[in-house]
Amino acid sequence: MDPLPTAHLGHRKKRPRQTGASMTSTPHDIRFRDLVLFILEKKMGTTRRAFFMELARRKGFRVENELSDSVTHIVAENNSGSDVLEWLQVQNIKASSQLELLDISWLIECMGAGRPVETTGKHQLVVRRDSPDHSNSDPQRIPPPAVQTISQYACQRKTTLNNCNRVFTDAFDVLAENYEFRENESCSVVFMRAASVLKSLPFTITSMKDLEGIPCLEGKAKSIIEEIIEDGESSEVKAVLNDERYKSFKLFTSVFGVGLKTSEKWFRMGFRTLSKIRSDKSLKFTHMQKAGFLYYEDLVSCVTRAEAEAVSVLVKEAVWAFLPDAFVTMTGGFRRGKNIGHDVDFLITSAEATEEEEQQLLHKVTNLWEKKGLLLYCDLVESTFEKLKTPSRKVDALDHFQKCFLILKLHHQRVDSDKASQQGGKNWKAIRVDLVMCPYERRAFALLGWTGSRQFERDLRRYATHERKMILDNHALYDKTKRIFLKAESEEEIFAHLGLDYIEPWERNA
């Protein structure tokens, strides 16, 4: 996790106050000469101010030690525009109408972008109408109070991969995972929702006032944020990361085929490393776990987009050999725009195939790969789908389509022929692949469900139930009021049935 600037401070001792010429810094090249910054020490402190000044200078900004006529932007933390004007009056300095009064969030965003960003309303400090010296400020520069409603449902928020609050979301992800390992679903959900809403924010949380009006951040989640803002880290998260049980479960579940029950059993037996588990003759492993251990190094490493695209070609070649008209769509994180993942998921459907052809396709495809020596592991689950069955009420319900969980041998030659020809030794990588075969009329529901993210899907189903009196899963959408199934040819139609604005796949990274 990337710490906030406050992480450099810890519990700091008071130091002698430094001002003016006594504050020295290394000379840096000034790249942005139109901007002259002054960072206000009030409510920020000497050390934190010095940190931001040095950081801004390293990025090419001109930062003044003292306030002068050349300053164009005053940056403050935990101050309103009125507070800054009052401070200026105490210093006997008259504020120019051209002076920008900005929150520290603007500077943090500039640091992330490596250049000045727009001084929009969210960054501008609000000045009360009765503030001193208000007559000299430009009324056009006073932004209206920002009133923005953020939904509690991820399906009503656009969440791209551009996470401005990773320091907080990483912490919440650790806590959610820890509660999941302990099978405490309610607490896990609290932190998953908190992480999800922060990922959707287009700005960085820098103070507690930024949390006003944001849902899912009450109680424990809020106190974690406050601690990270003040100390740069959370003591609770630190304790979890050092907890032997958490570390063991994290390690054990990284093995394909190992879940919570097996992890609990191994932990109680005193195992802490995979090498000890592998070498213990008393343990019996499932077929899936044996494959998980055999190809562990490959499977635990990330699948790149280039590898995913190469697998896509492999899958299409095999599917089209038997069903030339079939639609093969890569789903999951790669459809949401991710460049790395742990596996590659595909949805297969055909408008022309008979029921028997659909049922036989995955069998034929896996047999073909087995003959070619590409099939390292296969678990094929037959369909239990019933057309007239109402959708499941569970937000995490698995679907009933025919599917197979595979480990395929992907030759390096298929990803990068130049690189493959230069490498000696093993010339392939084991890749986890999931194939799902669904009836053509259910493709929109299956595509929506298999695209994810997990939290987006949970909230979509929750929204359907609580707000629309409907039930949604990977198979269908059922209107409980009208007692009818609602048909959909596309994801857009499902969103329309639910009365939601359509959200693109790359905006569902909740």
KEZAMAR-571139 format. One record per residue (C-alpha): residue in one letter; x, y, z; chain. Coordinates in steps of 0.25 Angstrom, whole numbers. Example, Ala and Ser with C-alpha at 12.3 -4.5 7.8 and 13.67 -1.06 7.14 Angstrom:
% KEZAMAR-571139
+------+-------+-------+-------+-----+
! type !    px !    py !    pz ! mol !
+------+-------+-------+-------+-----+
!    a !    49 !   -18 !    31 !   A !
!    s !    55 !    -4 !    29 !   A !
+------+-------+-------+-------+-----+
***
This chain:
% KEZAMAR-571139
+------+-------+-------+-------+-----+
! type !    px !    py !    pz ! mol !
+------+-------+-------+-------+-----+
!    m !     0 !     0 !     0 !   A !
!    d !     5 !    14 !    -3 !   A !
!    p !     5 !    22 !     9 !   A !
!    l !     0 !    36 !    10 !   A !
!    p !    10 !    47 !    12 !   A !
!    t !     6 !    46 !    27 !   A !
!    a !    13 !    33 !    28 !   A !
!    h !    26 !    40 !    28 !   A !
!    l !    22 !    46 !    42 !   A !
!    g !    18 !    35 !    51 !   A !
!    h !    16 !    41 !    65 !   A !
!    r !    25 !    53 !    63 !   A !
!    k !    32 !    61 !    74 !   A !
!    k !    31 !    76 !    73 !   A !
!    r !    43 !    83 !    66 !   A !
!    p !    48 !    97 !    67 !   A !
!    r !    39 !   106 !    58 !   A !
!    q !    46 !   109 !    44 !   A !
!    t !    42 !   121 !    36 !   A !
!    g !    47 !   129 !    24 !   A !
!    a !    61 !   127 !    20 !   A !
!    s !    64 !   116 !    31 !   A !
!    m !    56 !   107 !    22 !   A !
!    t !    65 !   102 !    12 !   A !
!    s !    63 !    92 !     0 !   A !
!    t !    71 !    86 !   -11 !   A !
!    p !    69 !    95 !   -24 !   A !
!    h !    60 !    89 !   -34 !   A !
!    d !    56 !    92 !   -49 !   A !
!    i !    44 !   100 !   -50 !   A !
!    r !    35 !    94 !   -61 !   A !
!    f !    22 !   102 !   -58 !   A !
!    r !    25 !   117 !   -57 !   A !
!    d !    11 !   122 !   -58 !   A !
!    l !     8 !   117 !   -44 !   A !
!    v !    14 !   121 !   -31 !   A !
!    l !    10 !   114 !   -19 !   A !
!    f !    10 !   117 !    -4 !   A !
!    i !     6 !   106 !     5 !   A !
!    l !    -1 !   110 !    18 !   A !
!    e !     5 !   105 !    31 !   A !
!    k !    -8 !   107 !    39 !   A !
!    k !   -14 !    94 !    43 !   A !
!    m !    -4 !    87 !    35 !   A !
!    g !     9 !    87 !    43 !   A !
!    t !    23 !    90 !    40 !   A !
!    t !    28 !    76 !    36 !   A !
!    r !    16 !    73 !    27 !   A !
!    r !    17 !    87 !    20 !   A !
!    a !    32 !    84 !    18 !   A !
!    f !    29 !    71 !    12 !   A !
!    f !    19 !    76 !     2 !   A !
!    m !    28 !    88 !    -2 !   A !
!    e !    39 !    79 !    -5 !   A !
!    l !    30 !    69 !   -12 !   A !
!    a !    24 !    80 !   -21 !   A !
!    r !    38 !    86 !   -24 !   A !
!    r !    43 !    72 !   -29 !   A !
!    k !    31 !    72 !   -38 !   A !
!    g !    35 !    85 !   -44 !   A !
!    f !    26 !    95 !   -37 !   A !
!    r !    30 !   108 !   -32 !   A !
!    v !    28 !   109 !   -17 !   A !
!    e !    30 !   121 !    -8 !   A !
!    n !    35 !   120 !     6 !   A !
!    e !    28 !   134 !     9 !   A !
!    l !    15 !   140 !     4 !   A !
!    s !    18 !   151 !    -7 !   A !
!    d !    12 !   158 !   -18 !   A !
!    s !    16 !   148 !   -28 !   A !
!    v !     8 !   136 !   -21 !   A !
!    t !    -3 !   132 !   -30 !   A !
!    h !    -9 !   120 !   -22 !   A !
!    i !   -10 !   118 !    -7 !   A !
!    v !   -11 !   104 !    -3 !   A !
!    a !   -17 !   100 !    11 !   A !
!    e !   -22 !    88 !    19 !   A !
!    n !   -34 !    87 !    28 !   A !
!    n !   -36 !   102 !    25 !   A !
!    s !   -48 !   109 !    19 !   A !
!    g !   -46 !   120 !     9 !   A !
!    s !   -51 !   129 !    20 !   A !
!    d !   -40 !   124 !    30 !   A !
!    v !   -30 !   127 !    20 !   A !
!    l !   -35 !   141 !    18 !   A !
!    e !   -35 !   144 !    33 !   A !
!    w !   -21 !   139 !    34 !   A !
!    l !   -17 !   148 !    23 !   A !
!    q !   -23 !   160 !    30 !   A !
!    v !   -16 !   156 !    43 !   A !
!    q !    -3 !   156 !    35 !   A !
!    n !    -7 !   170 !    30 !   A !
!    i !    -7 !   165 !    15 !   A !
!    k !   -18 !   169 !     6 !   A !
!    a !   -23 !   158 !    -3 !   A !
!    s !   -23 !   160 !   -18 !   A !
!    s !   -35 !   156 !   -26 !   A !
!    q !   -27 !   148 !   -35 !   A !
!    l !   -22 !   139 !   -23 !   A !
!    e !   -26 !   125 !   -24 !   A !
!    l !   -30 !   119 !   -10 !   A !
!    l !   -29 !   103 !   -11 !   A !
!    d !   -30 !    91 !    -3 !   A !
!    i !   -18 !    82 !    -1 !   A !
!    s !   -26 !    71 !   -10 !   A !
!    w !   -22 !    80 !   -22 !   A !
!    l !    -8 !    79 !   -19 !   A !
!    i !    -8 !    64 !   -17 !   A !
!    e !   -16 !    62 !   -30 !   A !
!    c !    -5 !    70 !   -37 !   A !
!    m !     6 !    62 !   -31 !   A !
!    g !    -1 !    49 !   -36 !   A !
!    a !    -3 !    55 !   -50 !   A !
!    g !    12 !    61 !   -50 !   A !
!    r !     6 !    74 !   -55 !   A !
!    p !    -4 !    85 !   -51 !   A !
!    v !   -19 !    80 !   -51 !   A !
!    e !   -31 !    89 !   -53 !   A !
!    t !   -35 !    97 !   -40 !   A !
!    t !   -49 !    92 !   -40 !   A !
!    g !   -60 !    95 !   -30 !   A !
!    k !   -57 !    82 !   -22 !   A !
!    h !   -43 !    88 !   -19 !   A !
!    q !   -46 !   103 !   -17 !   A !
!    l !   -48 !   108 !    -3 !   A !
!    v !   -62 !   113 !     0 !   A !
!    v !   -62 !   128 !     6 !   A !
!    r !   -74 !   132 !    14 !   A !
!    r !   -82 !   144 !    10 !   A !
!    d !   -79 !   151 !    23 !   A !
!    s !   -64 !   148 !    22 !   A !
!    p !   -54 !   160 !    25 !   A !
!    d !   -48 !   167 !    12 !   A !
!    h !   -59 !   159 !     4 !   A !
!    s !   -61 !   172 !    -4 !   A !
!    n !   -48 !   170 !   -10 !   A !
!    s !   -50 !   156 !   -15 !   A !
!    d !   -57 !   153 !   -28 !   A !
!    p !   -71 !   147 !   -26 !   A !
!    q !   -69 !   138 !   -38 !   A !
!    r !   -58 !   131 !   -31 !   A !
!    i !   -66 !   126 !   -19 !   A !
!    p !   -71 !   112 !   -23 !   A !
!    p !   -85 !   108 !   -18 !   A !
!    p !   -86 !    97 !    -7 !   A !
!    a !   -83 !    84 !   -14 !   A !
!    v !   -96 !    75 !   -12 !   A !
!    q !   -94 !    62 !   -19 !   A !
!    t !  -102 !    50 !   -16 !   A !
!    i !   -94 !    37 !   -16 !   A !
!    s !  -102 !    24 !   -17 !   A !
!    q !  -100 !    13 !    -7 !   A !
!    y !  -101 !     3 !   -19 !   A !
!    a !   -89 !     1 !   -28 !   A !
!    c !   -98 !    -1 !   -40 !   A !
!    q !  -101 !    14 !   -39 !   A !
!    r !   -87 !    18 !   -38 !   A !
!    k !   -76 !    18 !   -49 !   A !
!    t !   -64 !    12 !   -44 !   A !
!    t !   -52 !    12 !   -54 !   A !
!    l !   -38 !     6 !   -51 !   A !
!    n !   -33 !    20 !   -47 !   A !
!    n !   -34 !    18 !   -32 !   A !
!    c !   -30 !    31 !   -25 !   A !
!    n !   -31 !    25 !   -11 !   A !
!    r !   -23 !    13 !   -11 !   A !
!    v !   -17 !    15 !     2 !   A !
!    f !   -31 !    13 !     8 !   A !
!    t !   -36 !     3 !    -1 !   A !
!    d !   -24 !    -6 !     1 !   A !
!    a !   -26 !    -6 !    16 !   A !
!    f !   -41 !    -9 !    14 !   A !
!    d !   -38 !   -20 !     5 !   A !
!    v !   -29 !   -27 !    15 !   A !
!    l !   -39 !   -25 !    26 !   A !
!    a !   -50 !   -31 !    17 !   A !
!    e !   -42 !   -43 !    13 !   A !
!    n !   -38 !   -45 !    28 !   A !
!    y !   -53 !   -46 !    32 !   A !
!    e !   -56 !   -55 !    20 !   A !
!    f !   -45 !   -64 !    25 !   A !
!    r !   -52 !   -64 !    38 !   A !
!    e !   -65 !   -66 !    32 !   A !
!    n !   -71 !   -54 !    38 !   A !
!    e !   -79 !   -49 !    25 !   A !
!    s !   -86 !   -37 !    31 !   A !
!    c !   -73 !   -30 !    35 !   A !
!    s !   -66 !   -34 !    22 !   A !
!    v !   -77 !   -28 !    14 !   A !
!    v !   -76 !   -15 !    22 !   A !
!    f !   -62 !   -13 !    18 !   A !
!    m !   -64 !   -18 !     3 !   A !
!    r !   -75 !    -7 !     2 !   A !
!    a !   -66 !     3 !     8 !   A !
!    a !   -55 !     0 !    -1 !   A !
!    s !   -64 !     0 !   -13 !   A !
!    v !   -70 !    14 !   -11 !   A !
!    l !   -56 !    20 !    -9 !   A !
!    k !   -51 !    14 !   -22 !   A !
!    s !   -62 !    21 !   -29 !   A !
!    l !   -58 !    35 !   -24 !   A !
!    p !   -52 !    44 !   -34 !   A !
!    f !   -44 !    51 !   -23 !   A !
!    t !   -34 !    47 !   -12 !   A !
!    i !   -39 !    47 !     2 !   A !
!    t !   -29 !    56 !    10 !   A !
!    s !   -37 !    60 !    22 !   A !
!    m !   -50 !    55 !    30 !   A !
!    k !   -58 !    67 !    24 !   A !
!    d !   -57 !    60 !    10 !   A !
!    l !   -65 !    48 !    15 !   A !
!    e !   -78 !    57 !    17 !   A !
!    g !   -89 !    51 !     9 !   A !
!    i !   -82 !    38 !     5 !   A !
!    p !   -90 !    25 !     9 !   A !
!    c !   -84 !    12 !    14 !   A !
!    l !   -73 !    19 !    22 !   A !
!    e !   -79 !    19 !    36 !   A !
!    g !   -74 !    14 !    49 !   A !
!    k !   -61 !     5 !    48 !   A !
!    a !   -58 !     9 !    34 !   A !
!    k !   -58 !    23 !    37 !   A !
!    s !   -49 !    22 !    49 !   A !
!    i !   -39 !    14 !    40 !   A !
!    i !   -39 !    25 !    30 !   A !
!    e !   -37 !    35 !    41 !   A !
!    e !   -25 !    27 !    47 !   A !
!    i !   -19 !    26 !    33 !   A !
!    i !   -20 !    41 !    30 !   A !
!    e !   -14 !    44 !    44 !   A !
!    d !    -3 !    33 !    45 !   A !
!    g !    -1 !    29 !    31 !   A !
!    e !    -6 !    14 !    34 !   A !
!    s !   -16 !     6 !    42 !   A !
!    s !   -12 !    -1 !    54 !   A !
!    e !   -23 !   -11 !    52 !   A !
!    v !   -18 !   -14 !    37 !   A !
!    k !    -4 !   -15 !    42 !   A !
!    a !    -8 !   -25 !    53 !   A !
!    v !   -16 !   -33 !    42 !   A !
!    l !    -4 !   -33 !    32 !   A !
!    n !     5 !   -39 !    44 !   A !
!    d !    -5 !   -49 !    48 !   A !
!    e !    -1 !   -63 !    47 !   A !
!    r !   -15 !   -69 !    43 !   A !
!    y !   -17 !   -58 !    33 !   A !
!    k !    -3 !   -60 !    26 !   A !
!    s !    -6 !   -75 !    26 !   A !
!    f !   -20 !   -74 !    20 !   A !
!    k !   -15 !   -65 !    10 !   A !
!    l !    -4 !   -74 !     6 !   A !
!    f !   -12 !   -87 !     6 !   A !
!    t !   -24 !   -81 !    -2 !   A !
!    s !   -14 !   -77 !   -13 !   A !
!    v !   -13 !   -91 !   -17 !   A !
!    f !   -24 !   -95 !   -27 !   A !
!    g !   -34 !  -104 !   -21 !   A !
!    v !   -32 !  -100 !    -6 !   A !
!    g !   -43 !   -93 !     1 !   A !
!    l !   -46 !   -88 !    15 !   A !
!    k !   -49 !  -102 !    21 !   A !
!    t !   -36 !  -108 !    16 !   A !
!    s !   -28 !   -96 !    20 !   A !
!    e !   -34 !   -97 !    34 !   A !
!    k !   -31 !  -112 !    35 !   A !
!    w !   -16 !  -109 !    31 !   A !
!    f !   -15 !   -98 !    40 !   A !
!    r !   -20 !  -106 !    52 !   A !
!    m !   -11 !  -117 !    49 !   A !
!    g !     1 !  -107 !    50 !   A !
!    f !     5 !  -105 !    36 !   A !
!    r !    10 !   -91 !    32 !   A !
!    t !    17 !   -94 !    19 !   A !
!    l !    14 !  -100 !     6 !   A !
!    s !    26 !  -108 !     5 !   A !
!    k !    23 !  -115 !    18 !   A !
!    i !     9 !  -118 !    13 !   A !
!    r !    14 !  -124 !     0 !   A !
!    s !    24 !  -133 !     7 !   A !
!    d !    14 !  -138 !    17 !   A !
!    k !    11 !  -153 !    13 !   A !
!    s !    -2 !  -153 !    23 !   A !
!    l !    -9 !  -143 !    15 !   A !
!    k !   -18 !  -146 !     3 !   A !
!    f !   -21 !  -136 !    -8 !   A !
!    t !   -32 !  -135 !   -17 !   A !
!    h !   -30 !  -136 !   -32 !   A !
!    m !   -31 !  -120 !   -33 !   A !
!    q !   -21 !  -118 !   -21 !   A !
!    k !   -11 !  -127 !   -28 !   A !
!    a !   -12 !  -119 !   -40 !   A !
!    g !   -11 !  -106 !   -32 !   A !
!    f !     2 !  -111 !   -25 !   A !
!    l !     8 !  -116 !   -38 !   A !
!    y !     6 !  -103 !   -46 !   A !
!    y !     7 !   -94 !   -34 !   A !
!    e !    18 !   -85 !   -39 !   A !
!    d !    11 !   -82 !   -52 !   A !
!    l !    -3 !   -81 !   -46 !   A !
!    v !     1 !   -71 !   -35 !   A !
!    s !     8 !   -62 !   -45 !   A !
!    c !    -1 !   -52 !   -52 !   A !
!    v !    -7 !   -54 !   -65 !   A !
!    t !    -4 !   -42 !   -74 !   A !
!    r !   -13 !   -37 !   -85 !   A !
!    a !    -4 !   -42 !   -96 !   A !
!    e !    -5 !   -56 !   -90 !   A !
!    a !   -21 !   -54 !   -88 !   A !
!    e !   -22 !   -50 !  -103 !   A !
!    a !   -13 !   -62 !  -107 !   A !
!    v !   -23 !   -71 !   -99 !   A !
!    s !   -34 !   -65 !  -106 !   A !
!    v !   -29 !   -69 !  -120 !   A !
!    l !   -27 !   -83 !  -115 !   A !
!    v !   -41 !   -84 !  -109 !   A !
!    k !   -47 !   -78 !  -122 !   A !
!    e !   -39 !   -88 !  -131 !   A !
!    a !   -44 !   -99 !  -123 !   A !
!    v !   -59 !   -95 !  -122 !   A !
!    w !   -60 !   -91 !  -136 !   A !
!    a !   -55 !  -104 !  -141 !   A !
!    f !   -68 !  -110 !  -136 !   A !
!    l !   -78 !   -98 !  -136 !   A !
!    p !   -73 !   -88 !  -146 !   A !
!    d !   -85 !   -78 !  -143 !   A !
!    a !   -82 !   -78 !  -128 !   A !
!    f !   -80 !   -65 !  -120 !   A !
!    v !   -68 !   -66 !  -111 !   A !
!    t !   -66 !   -54 !  -102 !   A !
!    m !   -55 !   -51 !   -92 !   A !
!    t !   -62 !   -47 !   -78 !   A !
!    g !   -57 !   -44 !   -64 !   A !
!    g !   -46 !   -34 !   -61 !   A !
!    f !   -40 !   -33 !   -75 !   A !
!    r !   -54 !   -29 !   -81 !   A !
!    r !   -54 !   -18 !   -70 !   A !
!    g !   -41 !   -13 !   -76 !   A !
!    k !   -31 !   -19 !   -66 !   A !
!    n !   -17 !   -22 !   -71 !   A !
!    i !   -14 !   -34 !   -62 !   A !
!    g !   -22 !   -45 !   -55 !   A !
!    h !   -22 !   -58 !   -49 !   A !
!    d !   -30 !   -66 !   -59 !   A !
!    v !   -37 !   -64 !   -72 !   A !
!    d !   -52 !   -66 !   -74 !   A !
!    f !   -60 !   -68 !   -86 !   A !
!    l !   -75 !   -68 !   -89 !   A !
!    i !   -79 !   -77 !  -101 !   A !
!    t !   -93 !   -77 !  -108 !   A !
!    s !   -99 !   -80 !  -121 !   A !
!    a !  -111 !   -75 !  -128 !   A !
!    e !  -112 !   -87 !  -138 !   A !
!    a !  -107 !   -99 !  -129 !   A !
!    t !  -117 !  -110 !  -125 !   A !
!    e !  -118 !  -113 !  -110 !   A !
!    e !  -109 !  -126 !  -113 !   A !
!    e !   -99 !  -118 !  -120 !   A !
!    e !   -98 !  -108 !  -108 !   A !
!    q !   -97 !  -119 !   -98 !   A !
!    q !   -86 !  -126 !  -106 !   A !
!    l !   -77 !  -114 !  -110 !   A !
!    l !   -69 !  -113 !   -97 !   A !
!    h !   -66 !  -128 !   -97 !   A !
!    k !   -61 !  -127 !  -111 !   A !
!    v !   -53 !  -115 !  -109 !   A !
!    t !   -46 !  -121 !   -96 !   A !
!    n !   -44 !  -135 !  -104 !   A !
!    l !   -37 !  -127 !  -115 !   A !
!    w !   -28 !  -120 !  -105 !   A !
!    e !   -25 !  -133 !   -98 !   A !
!    k !   -20 !  -139 !  -112 !   A !
!    k !   -11 !  -127 !  -114 !   A !
!    g !    -5 !  -128 !  -101 !   A !
!    l !   -10 !  -115 !   -96 !   A !
!    l !   -20 !  -119 !   -85 !   A !
!    l !   -13 !  -120 !   -72 !   A !
!    y !   -26 !  -120 !   -63 !   A !
!    c !   -41 !  -121 !   -66 !   A !
!    d !   -53 !  -121 !   -57 !   A !
!    l !   -66 !  -121 !   -66 !   A !
!    v !   -79 !  -118 !   -59 !   A !
!    e !   -91 !  -121 !   -66 !   A !
!    s !  -103 !  -111 !   -67 !   A !
!    t !  -114 !  -112 !   -57 !   A !
!    f !  -121 !  -100 !   -63 !   A !
!    e !  -136 !  -100 !   -63 !   A !
!    k !  -143 !   -90 !   -72 !   A !
!    l !  -155 !   -87 !   -63 !   A !
!    k !  -148 !   -86 !   -50 !   A !
!    t !  -148 !   -72 !   -44 !   A !
!    p !  -135 !   -66 !   -41 !   A !
!    s !  -128 !   -68 !   -28 !   A !
!    r !  -130 !   -58 !   -17 !   A !
!    k !  -115 !   -60 !   -12 !   A !
!    v !  -106 !   -48 !   -16 !   A !
!    d !   -94 !   -58 !   -18 !   A !
!    a !  -102 !   -69 !   -25 !   A !
!    l !   -94 !   -78 !   -35 !   A !
!    d !  -101 !   -80 !   -48 !   A !
!    h !  -106 !   -94 !   -54 !   A !
!    f !  -100 !   -93 !   -68 !   A !
!    q !   -90 !  -104 !   -73 !   A !
!    k !   -76 !   -99 !   -70 !   A !
!    c !   -62 !  -105 !   -69 !   A !
!    f !   -50 !  -100 !   -60 !   A !
!    l !   -37 !  -103 !   -67 !   A !
!    i !   -22 !  -101 !   -67 !   A !
!    l !   -17 !  -100 !   -81 !   A !
!    k !    -3 !  -101 !   -86 !   A !
!    l !     0 !   -87 !   -93 !   A !
!    h !    13 !   -88 !  -101 !   A !
!    h !    21 !   -75 !  -101 !   A !
!    q !    22 !   -76 !  -116 !   A !
!    r !     7 !   -71 !  -116 !   A !
!    v !    10 !   -59 !  -107 !   A !
!    d !    23 !   -54 !  -113 !   A !
!    s !    30 !   -62 !  -124 !   A !
!    d !    43 !   -54 !  -123 !   A !
!    k !    44 !   -56 !  -108 !   A !
!    a !    40 !   -71 !  -108 !   A !
!    s !    51 !   -74 !  -118 !   A !
!    q !    62 !   -68 !  -109 !   A !
!    q !    57 !   -75 !   -97 !   A !
!    g !    63 !   -89 !   -93 !   A !
!    g !    57 !   -99 !   -84 !   A !
!    k !    42 !   -99 !   -81 !   A !
!    n !    35 !   -92 !   -93 !   A !
!    w !    20 !   -91 !   -88 !   A !
!    k !    12 !   -86 !   -76 !   A !
!    a !     0 !   -92 !   -69 !   A !
!    i !   -12 !   -83 !   -69 !   A !
!    r !   -25 !   -84 !   -62 !   A !
!    v !   -37 !   -83 !   -71 !   A !
!    d !   -52 !   -84 !   -69 !   A !
!    l !   -62 !   -87 !   -80 !   A !
!    v !   -77 !   -85 !   -79 !   A !
!    m !   -87 !   -90 !   -89 !   A !
!    c !  -100 !   -83 !   -88 !   A !
!    p !  -113 !   -83 !   -96 !   A !
!    y !  -114 !   -72 !  -107 !   A !
!    e !  -126 !   -65 !  -101 !   A !
!    r !  -119 !   -64 !   -87 !   A !
!    r !  -106 !   -58 !   -92 !   A !
!    a !  -109 !   -44 !   -87 !   A !
!    f !  -111 !   -49 !   -73 !   A !
!    a !   -99 !   -58 !   -73 !   A !
!    l !   -90 !   -47 !   -79 !   A !
!    l !   -94 !   -37 !   -69 !   A !
!    g !   -92 !   -47 !   -58 !   A !
!    w !   -78 !   -52 !   -62 !   A !
!    t !   -73 !   -38 !   -65 !   A !
!    g !   -73 !   -34 !   -51 !   A !
!    s !   -67 !   -28 !   -42 !   A !
!    r !   -72 !   -37 !   -30 !   A !
!    q !   -77 !   -24 !   -22 !   A !
!    f !   -84 !   -18 !   -35 !   A !
!    e !   -92 !   -31 !   -37 !   A !
!    r !   -95 !   -32 !   -22 !   A !
!    d !  -101 !   -18 !   -22 !   A !
!    l !  -108 !   -20 !   -35 !   A !
!    r !  -115 !   -32 !   -30 !   A !
!    r !  -118 !   -24 !   -16 !   A !
!    y !  -123 !   -12 !   -24 !   A !
!    a !  -132 !   -21 !   -32 !   A !
!    t !  -138 !   -27 !   -20 !   A !
!    h !  -139 !   -15 !   -10 !   A !
!    e !  -142 !    -4 !   -20 !   A !
!    r !  -150 !   -10 !   -32 !   A !
!    k !  -156 !   -23 !   -26 !   A !
!    m !  -149 !   -31 !   -36 !   A !
!    i !  -140 !   -43 !   -35 !   A !
!    l !  -127 !   -44 !   -44 !   A !
!    d !  -117 !   -54 !   -46 !   A !
!    n !  -108 !   -60 !   -57 !   A !
!    h !  -120 !   -67 !   -64 !   A !
!    a !  -132 !   -57 !   -63 !   A !
!    l !  -139 !   -45 !   -58 !   A !
!    y !  -152 !   -47 !   -51 !   A !
!    d !  -162 !   -36 !   -48 !   A !
!    k !  -169 !   -40 !   -34 !   A !
!    t !  -180 !   -30 !   -36 !   A !
!    k !  -184 !   -34 !   -50 !   A !
!    r !  -180 !   -49 !   -48 !   A !
!    i !  -173 !   -49 !   -61 !   A !
!    f !  -159 !   -52 !   -67 !   A !
!    l !  -154 !   -40 !   -74 !   A !
!    k !  -146 !   -43 !   -87 !   A !
!    a !  -133 !   -36 !   -91 !   A !
!    e !  -125 !   -37 !  -103 !   A !
!    s !  -113 !   -28 !   -97 !   A !
!    e !  -108 !   -23 !   -84 !   A !
!    e !  -113 !    -9 !   -88 !   A !
!    e !  -127 !   -15 !   -87 !   A !
!    i !  -125 !   -21 !   -74 !   A !
!    f !  -121 !    -8 !   -68 !   A !
!    a !  -133 !    -1 !   -75 !   A !
!    h !  -142 !   -12 !   -68 !   A !
!    l !  -136 !    -8 !   -55 !   A !
!    g !  -138 !     7 !   -57 !   A !
!    l !  -123 !     9 !   -57 !   A !
!    d !  -113 !    17 !   -66 !   A !
!    y !  -105 !     8 !   -74 !   A !
!    i !   -91 !     6 !   -68 !   A !
!    e !   -80 !     1 !   -78 !   A !
!    p !   -71 !   -11 !   -74 !   A !
!    w !   -59 !    -3 !   -71 !   A !
!    e !   -67 !     6 !   -61 !   A !
!    r !   -71 !    -7 !   -53 !   A !
!    n !   -58 !    -8 !   -45 !   A !
!    a !   -65 !    -7 !   -32 !   A !
+------+-------+-------+-------+-----+
***
